[in-house]
Amino acid sequence: MSRLDDIPSSPGKFKMEKSSYLHRLRFQSSLTKFAFFSFFLLCLISLLFLRSPPSINPSSPSDPSRRSLRTNSYGGPAWEKRLRSSAQIRTSTNNGITVLVTGAAGFVGTHVSAALKRRGDGVIGLDNFNDYYDPSLKRARQALLERSGIFIVEGDINDVELLRKLFKIVSFTHVMHLAAQAGVRYAMENPSSYVHSNIAGFVNLLEICKSVNPQPAIVWASSSSVYGLNTKVPFSEKDKTDQPASLYAATKKAGEEIAHTYNHIYGLSLTGLRFFTVYGPWGRPDMAYFFFTKDILKGKSISIFESANHGTVARDFTYIDDIVKGCLAALDTAEKSTGSGGKKRGPAQLRVFNLGNTSPVPVSDLVRILERQLKVKAKKNLIKMPRNGDVPFTHANISLAQRELGYKPTTDLQTGLKKFVRWYLSYYSGEKKAAAR
């Protein structure tokens, strides 16, 4: 057969078939591109959600504070005995609770755990001791809690088997979920760590809680950062929170939506607490009041942000003791979850509260207070606020927390910073003496 035999008898038919062929070719090409980009996007999402960030779970087995969640060992009679002892309720009243505190070696976690133990509740801590900031401070907090009889399990909230084991050994009535990747600016350096801890870790914990019987009531740390770029002040729980200014804020907002979902589907009792700039003894070194203190004492200059048109940057600084009172009140007023075996049996409690001080203070005033307390003049460098996720001001409306929790902050910034500085000087002078020995 010659090539002429391939030509149709009608020229019009040839044009139509050619056009159809080219259309199919373009469609197949588009389909191939779509499949490729879909696969590429899926790989990126999988990498973001499933990869353990190297700075949060490094693989160096020589340093216990930098071990990944898979290298931790747990179990055995002695380990289980410590768990049960730490979880034992030691109050004469009949309303004691047994609480799993995640992030127990963190700033807020340490104070909440100690307060619960002091009043006789059963407390077990969980912390992965990551190196977002100096792990030795977390170890010092751990030692402090252990002297009070609180056992902190070293592990990650993404470790499903560990969580299952903890809930199998101890029947927790409540979970105080404080474990999270904190910090606004660090999200620009290590975004996957925020998804890993604040979203994947939270979902993992909720999956365990929904499946156990009885289900615990859960109180968890959201953040004032969810208010993002809102300009109406003071910030109210009724305000929209759809303008996050940082990835950290976005993950906390996602947490609130996830909490709503698990409450709606599985009957978990969930209370979110939006903390406003918490400060105080045993605080976080990445917070301004902490590293300002360090740099002022070392004679280094400190950078103070200004908002647009040389505007003031202000924060609703809230002392740690006031935050702890709010956390305990949230635990005490949390209703029981209504699910059983992963199935919802009835409507469950779902709440969100602002925990702030209601008195925003300019950062420049914070520095002046520190100068008086430290008796050192700060070398100040005023700079324009960079686009790194920070917002110019925060201001909490706490009327809902006052009404529902009896929350009433009592510590002003000057009093709180005085207590912080006293702790700071004592802690770090003691550290230097120990190093000199």
C-alpha positions in Angstrom: 0.0 0.0 0.0 1.4 3.4 -1.0 1.3 6.5 1.3 -1.4 7.9 -0.9 -3.7 5.2 0.4 -3.5 6.9 3.9 -5.1 10.1 2.5 -8.9 10.2 2.9 -11.1 10.5 -0.1 -12.6 13.8 1.3 -10.1 16.6 2.1 -12.5 18.0 4.7 -12.4 14.7 6.5 -8.6 14.9 6.6 -8.7 18.4 8.1 -11.2 17.3 10.8 -9.1 14.3 11.7 -5.9 16.3 11.8 -7.6 18.9 14.0 -9.0 16.1 16.3 -5.5 14.5 16.5 -3.8 17.8 17.4 -6.5 18.4 20.1 -5.9 15.0 21.6 -2.2 15.6 21.5 -2.5 19.0 23.3 -4.9 17.4 25.9 -2.5 14.5 26.5 0.4 17.0 26.9 -1.7 19.1 29.4 -2.7 15.9 31.3 1.0 14.9 31.5 2.0 18.3 32.8 -0.9 18.3 35.3 0.1 14.8 36.5 3.7 15.9 36.9 2.9 19.1 38.9 0.4 17.2 41.0 3.0 14.6 41.8 5.6 17.3 42.6 3.1 19.2 44.8 2.2 15.9 46.6 5.9 15.2 47.2 6.4 18.7 48.7 3.4 18.4 51.0 4.5 14.9 52.1 8.0 16.2 52.8 6.6 19.1 54.8 4.2 17.1 56.9 6.0 13.9 57.4 9.7 14.9 57.6 11.0 15.3 61.1 12.8 18.6 61.0 16.5 18.2 61.6 16.7 21.0 64.2 13.9 19.6 66.2 14.7 15.9 66.1 18.4 15.7 65.2 19.9 12.2 64.8 22.9 12.6 67.1 22.6 9.8 69.6 25.5 11.1 71.7 23.5 14.0 73.1 20.3 13.0 74.8 18.7 16.4 74.3 19.1 16.1 70.5 17.8 12.5 70.0 15.0 11.9 67.5 11.7 10.5 68.8 12.7 7.0 67.4 15.8 6.7 69.5 14.2 7.2 72.9 13.7 4.1 75.0 10.8 3.6 77.3 9.0 0.8 79.1 9.8 -1.8 81.7 8.7 -2.2 85.4 10.8 0.6 86.8 9.6 3.1 84.1 6.0 2.1 84.6 6.4 2.4 88.4 7.6 6.0 88.0 4.7 6.8 85.8 2.1 5.5 88.3 3.8 7.3 91.2 3.9 10.6 89.4 0.2 10.1 88.3 -1.0 9.4 91.8 -3.5 11.9 93.2 -2.5 13.1 96.6 -5.2 15.4 97.7 -7.7 14.9 100.5 -10.6 16.1 98.4 -12.4 13.9 95.9 -12.0 16.2 92.9 -8.3 15.6 92.1 -7.4 15.1 88.5 -4.8 13.2 86.6 -3.1 15.3 83.9 -0.8 14.6 81.0 1.2 17.8 80.4 2.8 17.9 77.0 5.8 20.4 76.7 6.3 19.9 80.5 9.9 21.1 80.4 8.9 24.3 78.6 8.3 27.6 80.2 4.6 27.5 80.8 4.6 23.7 81.1 7.0 23.7 84.0 4.9 26.3 86.0 1.6 24.6 85.2 3.0 21.1 86.2 4.4 22.4 89.5 1.1 24.2 90.3 -0.9 21.1 89.7 1.4 18.9 91.8 1.3 21.5 94.7 -2.4 21.1 95.0 -2.2 17.3 94.9 -3.1 16.4 91.3 -1.5 13.6 89.5 0.9 14.9 86.8 2.9 13.2 84.1 5.0 15.3 81.8 6.0 14.7 78.2 8.8 16.6 76.4 11.2 16.0 73.5 13.8 18.4 74.8 14.5 19.8 71.4 17.2 22.4 70.8 15.1 25.3 69.6 16.7 27.0 72.5 19.3 25.9 75.1 18.3 22.4 76.2 20.2 22.8 79.5 17.5 25.2 80.7 14.9 22.6 79.9 17.0 20.0 81.8 17.2 22.4 84.8 13.4 22.8 84.7 13.1 19.0 84.6 15.3 18.6 87.6 13.1 21.2 89.4 10.0 19.2 88.7 11.5 15.9 89.5 12.3 17.2 93.0 8.5 17.7 93.3 7.8 14.2 92.3 6.9 14.9 88.7 8.2 12.4 86.1 8.8 13.9 82.6 8.8 11.2 79.9 11.3 12.1 77.2 9.5 11.6 73.9 7.6 13.3 71.0 3.9 13.9 70.6 4.3 12.4 67.1 5.4 9.1 68.6 2.1 7.1 68.4 3.3 4.1 70.3 4.6 6.1 73.2 1.3 7.9 73.6 -0.6 4.7 73.4 1.5 3.2 76.1 1.1 6.2 78.4 -2.7 6.1 78.0 -2.7 2.4 78.6 -0.8 2.6 81.9 -2.5 5.8 83.2 -6.2 6.8 82.9 -5.8 10.5 82.3 -8.8 12.7 83.1 -7.2 15.7 81.4 -4.6 16.7 78.9 -2.8 20.0 79.2 -1.3 20.3 75.7 1.5 22.9 75.7 4.0 21.2 73.4 4.5 23.3 70.3 7.1 24.9 68.1 7.1 28.4 69.4 8.5 31.6 68.0 7.3 33.9 65.2 10.7 34.7 63.5 12.1 31.1 63.5 9.3 30.1 61.1 11.2 31.8 58.3 14.2 29.5 59.0 12.5 26.2 59.7 8.8 26.2 58.5 8.4 22.4 58.5 9.1 22.3 62.3 5.9 24.3 62.9 3.8 21.9 60.7 5.4 18.9 62.4 4.7 20.0 65.9 1.8 22.4 65.9 -0.4 20.6 63.3 0.8 17.0 62.8 1.6 16.6 66.5 -1.7 18.1 67.7 -3.7 15.8 65.3 -1.7 12.8 66.5 -2.5 13.6 70.2 -6.2 14.1 69.3 -6.3 10.8 67.5 -5.1 9.0 70.6 -7.5 11.0 72.9 -10.5 10.2 70.7 -9.8 6.5 70.8 -9.3 6.0 74.6 -12.1 5.2 77.0 -12.9 7.4 78.9 -11.8 10.3 76.7 -9.9 13.0 78.6 -10.9 16.7 78.5 -8.2 18.7 76.7 -7.0 22.2 77.4 -4.4 23.4 74.9 -2.3 26.5 74.1 -3.4 28.5 71.1 -1.9 32.0 70.8 -2.7 35.7 70.6 -0.9 35.6 67.3 -4.1 34.3 65.7 -5.4 37.9 65.7 -2.7 38.6 63.1 -3.2 41.9 61.2 -6.4 42.8 63.0 -6.6 46.5 63.9 -9.6 46.6 66.2 -8.5 46.5 69.9 -8.8 45.1 72.4 -8.7 41.7 70.7 -11.9 39.7 71.4 -12.6 36.0 71.0 -15.5 37.1 68.7 -13.2 38.8 66.3 -12.3 37.2 63.0 -8.9 35.5 62.9 -8.3 35.1 59.2 -5.3 37.4 58.7 -2.3 35.6 60.2 0.9 37.5 60.0 3.2 34.5 60.4 3.4 30.8 59.8 3.4 30.3 63.5 0.1 32.1 63.8 -1.3 30.2 60.8 -0.5 26.8 62.5 -2.2 28.0 65.8 -5.3 29.1 63.8 -5.2 25.7 62.1 -5.1 24.1 65.5 -8.3 25.9 66.5 -10.1 24.6 63.4 -8.8 21.1 64.0 -10.0 21.3 67.6 -13.5 22.3 66.3 -13.5 19.3 64.0 -12.5 16.7 66.6 -15.1 18.2 69.0 -17.8 18.0 66.3 -17.0 14.5 65.1 -15.7 12.7 68.2 -17.1 14.5 71.2 -13.8 15.7 72.6 -14.0 18.4 75.2 -11.6 21.1 74.0 -10.5 24.5 75.4 -8.1 26.7 73.6 -6.1 29.4 75.5 -4.8 32.4 73.6 -1.7 33.4 75.6 -0.6 37.0 75.4 3.2 37.5 75.6 4.0 35.4 78.7 7.1 36.4 80.7 8.6 35.5 84.1 11.2 33.3 85.9 12.3 30.2 83.9 11.2 32.0 80.7 12.2 31.4 77.1 15.5 32.8 75.9 14.0 33.7 72.5 11.7 36.3 74.1 12.6 40.0 74.0 12.6 40.6 77.8 15.0 37.6 78.2 17.6 38.4 75.5 17.4 42.2 76.3 18.4 41.3 79.8 21.3 39.1 78.6 22.6 41.7 76.1 22.2 44.7 78.5 24.3 42.9 81.1 26.9 42.1 78.4 27.1 45.7 77.2 25.7 44.8 73.8 23.3 47.0 71.9 19.7 45.9 71.7 17.4 46.5 68.7 14.0 48.0 69.5 11.4 47.9 66.8 9.4 50.8 65.6 6.2 50.4 63.6 5.3 52.6 60.5 5.9 56.3 60.9 8.0 55.8 64.0 5.0 54.3 65.8 5.2 52.5 69.1 5.4 48.7 69.3 3.5 47.5 72.4 2.7 44.1 74.0 0.1 42.9 76.4 2.8 41.4 78.7 1.2 38.7 81.0 3.1 37.3 84.1 3.5 33.6 84.3 1.6 33.2 87.6 -1.5 34.8 86.1 -1.3 32.5 83.1 -1.0 29.5 85.4 -4.2 30.5 87.2 -6.0 30.7 83.9 -4.7 27.3 82.9 -5.8 25.7 86.1 -9.2 27.4 85.9 -9.7 26.1 82.4 -8.8 22.5 83.6 -11.1 22.8 86.6 -14.1 24.0 84.5 -13.5 21.7 81.6 -16.5 19.3 81.1 -16.1 15.7 80.3 -15.7 14.5 76.7 -18.8 12.8 75.4 -17.3 10.3 73.1 -16.4 6.6 73.6 -14.3 4.3 71.5 -13.9 7.0 68.8 -17.7 7.7 68.6 -19.5 10.8 69.7 -22.4 10.2 72.1 -23.5 13.8 72.6 -22.6 17.5 72.3 -19.2 18.3 73.9 -17.8 21.5 75.3 -15.7 23.7 72.9 -14.2 27.0 74.2 -11.6 29.6 73.4 -10.3 32.2 75.9 -7.9 35.1 75.8 -5.4 35.0 78.7 -3.7 38.4 78.8 -3.1 41.3 81.2 -5.3 44.0 79.4 -2.6 46.6 79.8 -0.4 46.9 76.7 3.0 48.4 77.4 5.4 49.9 74.9 8.6 47.9 74.4 10.6 51.1 75.2 9.0 51.1 78.7 10.0 47.4 79.1 13.6 48.4 78.4 13.4 51.3 80.9 12.2 49.0 83.6 14.9 46.5 82.9 17.5 49.3 83.1 16.3 50.2 86.6 16.2 46.6 87.8 19.7 45.8 86.3 21.2 49.2 87.2 22.7 49.3 83.7 22.0 51.7 80.9 21.0 49.9 77.7 22.6 50.7 74.3 19.5 51.1 72.2 19.2 50.8 68.5 15.9 51.9 67.0 15.0 50.1 63.8 12.0 49.7 61.6 10.0 46.6 62.3 11.0 44.0 59.6 8.5 41.8 57.8 9.2 38.7 59.8 5.8 37.9 61.2 5.8 40.3 64.1 2.8 42.6 64.7 2.9 46.2 66.1 0.7 45.6 69.1 -1.4 43.1 71.1 -4.2 43.9 73.5 -6.4 41.3 75.2 -10.1 41.6 76.0 -10.4 39.1 78.9 -14.0 39.7 79.8 -15.0 36.1 78.7 -12.2 34.5 80.8 -13.2 36.7 83.8 -16.8 35.6 83.5 -16.3 31.9 82.7 -13.0 31.1 84.5 -12.8 33.8 87.2 -9.6 34.9 85.6 -8.1 38.1 87.0 -4.4 39.0 86.4 -2.8 40.8 89.3 0.8 41.3 88.3 1.9 44.5 86.6 5.0 44.6 84.3 7.3 46.3 86.9 6.6 43.7 89.6 6.8 40.8 87.2 10.1 41.9 85.7 11.6 42.5 89.1 10.9 38.8 89.9 12.3 37.7 86.5 15.5 39.7 87.0 16.0 38.3 90.5 15.7 34.7 89.0 17.9 35.5 86.0 20.8 36.8 88.1 20.5 33.9 90.5 20.2 31.2 87.9 23.1 32.4 85.6 25.4 33.4 88.4 24.9 29.9 89.8 25.6 28.4 86.4 28.9 30.3 86.2 29.9 29.1 89.7 29.2 25.5 88.7 31.3 25.9 85.5 34.2 27.3 87.5 34.3 24.4 89.9 
